[in-house]
Amino acid sequence: MSPLSSSLLNLRLSFSLKPLLLLSQSSFAPRKFQIPRQFVSAKRKTFSALASEQSSATDNGGRSGGGGRSGALSPSPVVEKVQRIDVNPPKGTRDFPPEDMRLRTWLFNHFREVSRLFGFEEVDYPVLESEALFIRKAGEEIRDQVCSVLLHSTKFSMTVSVFHFYVQLYCFEDRGNRRVALRPELTPSLARLVIQKGKSLSLPLKWFAIGQCWRYERMTRGRRREHYQWNMDILGLPEVTAEAELISSIVAFFKRIGITESDVGFKVSSRKVLQEVLRCYSVSENLFGKVCIIIDKIEKIPIDEIKRELNATGLSEEAIEELLQVLSIKSLTKLE
Protein backbone atom coordinates (compact mmCIF):
# COMPACT_ATOMS: atom_id res chain seq x y z
CA MET A 1 0.00 0.00 0.00
CA SER A 2 1.33 3.41 -0.93
CA PRO A 3 2.17 5.96 1.78
CA LEU A 4 -0.66 8.26 0.53
CA SER A 5 -3.31 5.50 0.73
CA SER A 6 -2.10 4.53 4.20
CA SER A 7 -2.40 8.11 5.52
CA LEU A 8 -5.93 8.49 4.08
CA LEU A 9 -7.02 5.24 5.71
CA ASN A 10 -5.64 6.31 9.09
CA LEU A 11 -7.44 9.64 8.77
CA ARG A 12 -10.76 7.94 8.04
CA LEU A 13 -10.30 5.51 10.93
CA SER A 14 -9.56 8.35 13.33
CA PHE A 15 -12.80 10.11 12.39
CA SER A 16 -14.78 6.87 12.73
CA LEU A 17 -13.28 5.79 16.02
CA LYS A 18 -13.41 9.16 17.77
CA PRO A 19 -17.01 8.79 19.10
CA LEU A 20 -16.24 5.30 20.32
CA LEU A 21 -13.20 6.52 22.17
CA LEU A 22 -15.29 9.23 23.87
CA LEU A 23 -17.79 6.64 25.08
CA SER A 24 -15.13 4.32 26.39
CA GLN A 25 -13.40 7.07 28.28
CA SER A 26 -16.65 8.19 29.96
CA SER A 27 -17.65 4.62 30.92
CA PHE A 28 -21.03 5.26 29.24
CA ALA A 29 -21.93 7.92 31.85
CA PRO A 30 -24.08 10.76 30.50
CA ARG A 31 -22.14 13.93 29.84
CA LYS A 32 -23.29 17.18 31.43
CA PHE A 33 -23.51 20.22 29.19
CA GLN A 34 -23.73 23.78 30.46
CA ILE A 35 -26.84 25.53 29.10
CA PRO A 36 -26.26 29.20 28.30
CA ARG A 37 -28.29 31.41 30.61
CA GLN A 38 -29.97 33.31 27.78
CA PHE A 39 -31.90 30.10 27.04
CA VAL A 40 -33.24 29.89 30.62
CA SER A 41 -36.26 32.13 31.28
CA ALA A 42 -39.38 32.32 33.42
CA LYS A 43 -41.38 32.37 30.18
CA ARG A 44 -41.03 30.06 27.20
CA LYS A 45 -39.41 31.54 24.12
CA THR A 46 -39.96 30.49 20.54
CA PHE A 47 -37.09 29.54 18.26
CA SER A 48 -37.69 32.70 16.24
CA ALA A 49 -37.31 34.85 19.37
CA LEU A 50 -34.06 33.10 20.33
CA ALA A 51 -32.72 33.48 16.80
CA SER A 52 -33.57 37.19 16.91
CA GLU A 53 -31.63 37.59 20.17
CA GLN A 54 -28.60 35.79 18.72
CA SER A 55 -28.74 37.90 15.58
CA SER A 56 -28.86 41.08 17.67
CA ALA A 57 -25.85 39.92 19.65
CA THR A 58 -23.92 39.25 16.43
CA ASP A 59 -24.78 42.69 15.04
CA ASN A 60 -23.33 44.28 18.18
CA GLY A 61 -20.07 42.47 17.68
CA GLY A 62 -20.91 39.91 20.34
CA ARG A 63 -19.90 42.32 23.08
CA SER A 64 -21.64 42.99 26.37
CA GLY A 65 -22.36 46.47 27.65
CA GLY A 66 -19.04 46.60 29.52
CA GLY A 67 -16.97 45.06 26.72
CA GLY A 68 -15.58 41.55 26.62
CA ARG A 69 -15.34 38.42 24.55
CA SER A 70 -17.73 37.53 21.81
CA GLY A 71 -20.57 35.31 23.07
CA ALA A 72 -20.55 36.68 26.63
CA LEU A 73 -23.64 35.65 28.63
CA SER A 74 -26.45 38.16 29.25
CA PRO A 75 -27.73 38.83 32.81
CA SER A 76 -30.24 36.37 34.26
CA PRO A 77 -33.86 37.40 33.64
CA VAL A 78 -36.10 38.44 36.54
CA VAL A 79 -38.51 35.62 37.37
CA GLU A 80 -42.09 36.89 37.83
CA LYS A 81 -43.82 36.02 41.11
CA VAL A 82 -46.77 33.67 40.55
CA GLN A 83 -49.88 34.41 42.61
CA ARG A 84 -51.22 31.42 44.54
CA ILE A 85 -54.72 30.38 43.45
CA ASP A 86 -57.34 29.50 46.08
CA VAL A 87 -58.40 25.92 45.36
CA ASN A 88 -61.73 26.31 47.18
CA PRO A 89 -64.87 27.14 45.14
CA PRO A 90 -66.33 30.68 45.48
CA LYS A 91 -68.25 31.36 48.67
CA GLY A 92 -71.72 29.87 48.58
CA THR A 93 -70.97 27.38 45.79
CA ARG A 94 -69.76 23.78 45.81
CA ASP A 95 -68.00 21.08 43.84
CA PHE A 96 -69.53 17.75 42.93
CA PRO A 97 -66.82 15.07 43.12
CA PRO A 98 -67.82 11.58 41.87
CA GLU A 99 -69.38 10.40 45.14
CA ASP A 100 -71.58 13.54 45.35
CA MET A 101 -72.32 13.51 41.63
CA ARG A 102 -73.65 9.95 41.88
CA LEU A 103 -76.10 11.06 44.58
CA ARG A 104 -77.17 14.12 42.61
CA THR A 105 -77.70 12.08 39.46
CA TRP A 106 -79.78 9.57 41.42
CA LEU A 107 -81.99 12.36 42.79
CA PHE A 108 -82.36 14.16 39.45
CA ASN A 109 -83.30 10.88 37.75
CA HIS A 110 -86.20 10.51 40.20
CA PHE A 111 -87.24 14.11 39.43
CA ARG A 112 -87.36 13.27 35.73
CA GLU A 113 -89.08 9.88 36.09
CA VAL A 114 -91.89 11.29 38.26
CA SER A 115 -92.36 14.28 35.94
CA ARG A 116 -92.65 12.06 32.87
CA LEU A 117 -94.93 9.64 34.71
CA PHE A 118 -97.39 12.53 35.15
CA GLY A 119 -97.06 13.66 31.54
CA PHE A 120 -94.67 16.63 31.90
CA GLU A 121 -92.14 17.62 29.22
CA GLU A 122 -88.66 18.86 30.14
CA VAL A 123 -87.54 22.40 29.28
CA ASP A 124 -84.67 24.64 30.30
CA TYR A 125 -83.92 28.36 30.30
CA PRO A 126 -80.77 30.52 30.33
CA VAL A 127 -79.00 30.85 33.66
CA LEU A 128 -78.42 34.49 32.68
CA GLU A 129 -81.56 36.59 32.20
CA SER A 130 -82.38 40.26 31.74
CA GLU A 131 -82.49 42.05 35.07
CA ALA A 132 -85.73 43.72 33.98
CA LEU A 133 -87.46 40.33 34.12
CA PHE A 134 -87.07 40.34 37.91
CA ILE A 135 -87.38 44.03 38.80
CA ARG A 136 -90.49 44.74 36.70
CA LYS A 137 -93.37 46.00 38.88
CA ALA A 138 -91.14 45.86 41.95
CA GLY A 139 -88.87 48.88 41.65
CA GLU A 140 -85.11 49.20 41.75
CA GLU A 141 -84.85 48.17 45.43
CA ILE A 142 -85.30 44.55 44.38
CA ARG A 143 -81.60 44.35 43.60
CA ASP A 144 -80.93 44.39 47.32
CA GLN A 145 -84.18 43.38 48.99
CA VAL A 146 -87.39 42.05 47.47
CA CYS A 147 -88.41 40.65 44.10
CA SER A 148 -92.02 40.54 42.97
CA VAL A 149 -93.00 39.61 39.44
CA LEU A 150 -96.61 40.16 38.45
CA LEU A 151 -97.77 37.63 35.87
CA HIS A 152 -101.25 38.36 34.56
CA SER A 153 -102.66 36.29 31.70
CA THR A 154 -106.38 35.87 30.97
CA LYS A 155 -105.45 33.89 27.89
CA PHE A 156 -103.92 31.04 29.87
CA SER A 157 -106.30 31.30 32.86
CA MET A 158 -103.40 30.97 35.25
CA THR A 159 -104.62 29.73 38.62
CA VAL A 160 -101.84 31.58 40.41
CA SER A 161 -101.17 34.85 38.62
CA VAL A 162 -98.92 36.54 41.16
CA PHE A 163 -95.43 35.27 41.91
CA HIS A 164 -93.37 36.55 44.82
CA PHE A 165 -90.05 35.70 46.33
CA TYR A 166 -87.80 37.33 48.86
CA VAL A 167 -84.37 37.32 47.32
CA GLN A 168 -81.23 39.25 46.55
CA LEU A 169 -80.11 39.20 42.95
CA TYR A 170 -76.73 38.42 41.48
CA CYS A 171 -76.91 41.28 38.97
CA PHE A 172 -74.32 43.18 36.96
CA GLU A 173 -73.71 45.01 33.68
CA ASP A 174 -72.11 43.06 30.83
CA ARG A 175 -69.67 44.41 28.24
CA GLY A 176 -72.57 45.42 26.01
CA ASN A 177 -73.88 47.73 28.78
CA ARG A 178 -76.86 45.41 29.37
CA ARG A 179 -78.20 44.84 32.89
CA VAL A 180 -78.35 41.09 33.48
CA ALA A 181 -78.88 38.79 36.46
CA LEU A 182 -78.26 35.17 37.34
CA ARG A 183 -81.71 33.62 37.67
CA PRO A 184 -82.83 33.29 41.31
CA GLU A 185 -85.87 31.20 40.34
CA LEU A 186 -87.33 29.49 37.25
CA THR A 187 -90.90 30.81 37.20
CA PRO A 188 -90.17 34.22 35.58
CA SER A 189 -88.23 32.45 32.81
CA LEU A 190 -91.20 30.13 32.31
CA ALA A 191 -93.54 33.10 31.94
CA ARG A 192 -91.17 34.79 29.48
CA LEU A 193 -90.97 31.70 27.27
CA VAL A 194 -94.74 31.15 27.33
CA ILE A 195 -95.35 34.75 26.25
CA GLN A 196 -92.68 34.39 23.55
CA LYS A 197 -94.30 31.26 22.10
CA GLY A 198 -97.79 32.74 22.27
CA LYS A 199 -100.48 31.06 20.20
CA SER A 200 -98.13 28.33 18.96
CA LEU A 201 -98.55 26.56 22.33
CA SER A 202 -101.35 24.04 22.85
CA LEU A 203 -103.05 24.04 26.24
CA PRO A 204 -103.02 22.75 28.87
CA LEU A 205 -99.26 23.14 29.13
CA LYS A 206 -97.26 20.77 31.35
CA TRP A 207 -93.54 21.52 31.61
CA PHE A 208 -90.84 20.67 34.13
CA ALA A 209 -87.28 21.88 34.59
CA ILE A 210 -84.30 21.14 36.83
CA GLY A 211 -82.28 24.33 36.94
CA GLN A 212 -79.35 25.86 38.73
CA CYS A 213 -80.34 29.10 40.50
CA TRP A 214 -78.43 31.85 42.30
CA ARG A 215 -79.37 34.05 45.26
CA TYR A 216 -76.93 36.55 46.72
CA GLU A 217 -77.98 36.35 50.34
CA ARG A 218 -76.64 35.45 53.73
CA MET A 219 -75.89 31.73 53.89
CA THR A 220 -77.50 29.56 56.54
CA ARG A 221 -77.35 25.86 57.35
CA GLY A 222 -78.34 23.91 54.24
CA ARG A 223 -78.89 27.08 52.18
CA ARG A 224 -76.21 28.19 49.75
CA ARG A 225 -76.08 30.99 47.22
CA GLU A 226 -76.09 28.44 44.42
CA HIS A 227 -78.74 25.72 44.40
CA TYR A 228 -80.82 23.52 42.11
CA GLN A 229 -84.58 23.68 41.77
CA TRP A 230 -87.11 21.20 40.40
CA ASN A 231 -90.06 23.01 38.83
CA MET A 232 -93.32 21.43 37.61
CA ASP A 233 -95.70 23.88 35.97
CA ILE A 234 -99.22 23.52 34.58
CA LEU A 235 -100.85 26.32 32.57
CA GLY A 236 -104.30 26.40 31.02
CA LEU A 237 -106.43 24.72 33.71
CA PRO A 238 -108.75 27.21 35.48
CA GLU A 239 -109.86 24.81 38.22
CA VAL A 240 -107.89 23.31 41.12
CA THR A 241 -107.14 20.20 39.03
CA ALA A 242 -103.60 21.43 38.39
CA GLU A 243 -102.88 21.89 42.10
CA ALA A 244 -104.25 18.44 42.91
CA GLU A 245 -102.08 16.85 40.23
CA LEU A 246 -98.96 18.64 41.42
CA ILE A 247 -99.52 17.58 45.03
CA SER A 248 -100.09 14.01 43.85
CA SER A 249 -96.82 14.06 41.88
CA ILE A 250 -94.86 15.24 44.93
CA VAL A 251 -96.42 12.47 47.05
CA ALA A 252 -95.35 9.94 44.38
CA PHE A 253 -91.81 11.35 44.45
CA PHE A 254 -91.54 11.11 48.24
CA LYS A 255 -92.74 7.51 48.17
CA ARG A 256 -90.13 6.60 45.54
CA ILE A 257 -87.24 7.84 47.67
CA GLY A 258 -88.61 6.52 50.99
CA ILE A 259 -89.97 9.70 52.61
CA THR A 260 -93.26 9.29 54.49
CA GLU A 261 -95.89 11.50 56.17
CA SER A 262 -93.92 11.28 59.39
CA ASP A 263 -91.05 13.12 57.68
CA VAL A 264 -92.78 15.90 55.73
CA GLY A 265 -96.06 17.80 55.52
CA PHE A 266 -97.83 20.10 53.05
CA LYS A 267 -98.76 23.74 53.50
CA VAL A 268 -101.41 24.97 51.05
CA SER A 269 -102.06 28.67 50.55
CA SER A 270 -104.82 30.34 48.54
CA ARG A 271 -104.65 33.73 46.94
CA LYS A 272 -108.46 33.88 46.83
CA VAL A 273 -108.73 33.51 50.60
CA LEU A 274 -106.19 36.27 51.14
CA GLN A 275 -107.95 38.56 48.67
CA GLU A 276 -111.30 37.94 50.37
CA VAL A 277 -109.93 38.86 53.79
CA LEU A 278 -108.45 42.08 52.40
CA ARG A 279 -111.71 42.88 50.56
CA CYS A 280 -113.65 42.65 53.82
CA TYR A 281 -111.54 45.52 55.14
CA SER A 282 -111.74 47.63 51.95
CA VAL A 283 -108.08 47.09 51.05
CA SER A 284 -107.47 48.10 47.41
CA GLU A 285 -106.24 45.61 44.83
CA ASN A 286 -103.06 47.58 44.18
CA LEU A 287 -101.90 46.82 47.73
CA PHE A 288 -102.25 43.08 47.27
CA GLY A 289 -98.72 42.61 45.91
CA LYS A 290 -97.13 44.53 48.79
CA VAL A 291 -99.11 42.58 51.37
CA CYS A 292 -98.06 39.27 49.80
CA ILE A 293 -94.40 40.24 50.00
CA ILE A 294 -94.73 41.03 53.71
CA ILE A 295 -96.68 37.86 54.46
CA ASP A 296 -93.98 35.82 52.75
CA LYS A 297 -91.60 36.95 55.51
CA ILE A 298 -93.63 35.27 58.26
CA GLU A 299 -91.42 32.79 60.17
CA LYS A 300 -88.38 34.69 58.84
CA ILE A 301 -88.67 37.91 60.85
CA PRO A 302 -90.39 38.75 64.20
CA ILE A 303 -94.19 39.10 64.14
CA ASP A 304 -93.95 42.67 65.47
CA GLU A 305 -91.92 43.60 62.39
CA ILE A 306 -94.57 41.98 60.18
CA LYS A 307 -97.28 44.07 61.84
CA ARG A 308 -95.23 47.24 61.47
CA GLU A 309 -94.69 46.66 57.73
CA LEU A 310 -98.37 45.80 57.15
CA ASN A 311 -99.38 48.95 58.98
CA ALA A 312 -97.06 50.97 56.75
CA THR A 313 -99.00 49.80 53.66
CA GLY A 314 -102.18 51.40 55.02
CA LEU A 315 -103.89 48.41 56.67
CA SER A 316 -105.79 49.12 59.87
CA GLU A 317 -104.92 47.42 63.16
CA GLU A 318 -108.15 45.42 62.97
CA ALA A 319 -107.42 44.21 59.43
CA ILE A 320 -103.87 43.18 60.37
CA GLU A 321 -105.05 41.13 63.37
CA GLU A 322 -107.77 39.43 61.32
CA LEU A 323 -105.35 38.67 58.49
CA LEU A 324 -102.76 37.12 60.81
CA GLN A 325 -105.48 35.08 62.52
CA VAL A 326 -106.64 33.66 59.17
CA LEU A 327 -103.06 32.83 58.20
CA SER A 328 -102.60 30.85 61.42
CA ILE A 329 -105.54 28.51 60.71
CA LYS A 330 -104.43 24.93 59.99
CA SER A 331 -107.82 23.36 59.15
CA LEU A 332 -110.09 23.87 56.14
CA THR A 333 -113.12 23.42 58.38
CA LYS A 334 -112.00 26.22 60.70
CA LEU A 335 -111.16 28.41 57.72
CA GLU A 336 -114.69 27.99 56.37
Secondary structure, 3 states (H helix, E strand, C coil): CCHHHHHHHHHHHHHHHHHHHHHHHHCCCCCCCCCCHHHCCCCCCCHHHHHHHHHHHHHCCCCCCCCCCCCCCCCCCCCCCCCCCCCCCCCCCCCCCHHHHHHHHHHHHHHHHHHHHCCCEECCCCCEEECHHHHCCCCHHHHCCEEEEECCCCCCCCCCCEEEEECCCEEEECCCCCEEEECCCCHHHHHHHHHHHHHHCCCCEEEEEEEEEECCCCCECCECCEEEEEEEEEECCCCCHHHHHHHHHHHHHHHHHCCCCCCCCCCCCCHHHHHHHHHHCCCCHHHHHHHHHHHCCECCECHHHHHHHHHHCCCCHHHHHHHHHHHCCCCHHHHC
